[in-house]
Amino acid sequence: MSKKNRDLTVDEKKLWRRVAASVKTRRPLPAADADEPEERQAPKRPLAPTPKAIANPVAPKPAPRPQDRGNEKRVRRGKLEIGGKLDLHGHTQDSGRAALARFLRSAQARGDRTVIIITGVGRGGEGILKRRFPEWIVERDLRAYVSGFAPAHRAHGGAGAFYVFIKRAD
């Protein structure tokens, strides 16, 4: 039984047996259940996609770019002050998104114009927070605080960090 108190599916049991068979152990593996079919039969004809799936494709939202390259260049040269820094290392996607929203709200209230968000690069340069960050910035509730963003200079975190330009409070 799995952690979620459900029985494993036939495919999950089959996969587990294949993984377990590759491990050297002193004890023999338990025999397969009699009620499990050894091989699943392939469907006779391919399944056609449903009309709903075709009519409603999910397209990713485009990421915003800095309003002008001037702000980005001024930050990189040290001419524009960085008001705050948020490090998202160790956060899950949900906690990172919530921390980002709180941080941007408080940065705007403080009157910060530019902040740095450190996402990290992840293993092999494919970190989930780094990948999700541009998606989060375009969401409706965060657009009220952000005028744009840009990748950070190596001195400020490089590929694992972003400059975020904050809108003035109304």
ABEGO torsion letter per residue (X at the ends): XBAAGBBBBAAAAAAAAAAAAABBBABBBBBBBAABBABBBBBABBBBBBAAAAABBBBBBBBBBBABAAAAAAAAAGABBBABBBBABGBBAAAAAAAAAAAAAAAAAAGBABBBBBAEAEBGGABAAAAAAAAAAABAAAAAABAEBBBBBAAAGEAABBBBBBBBBX
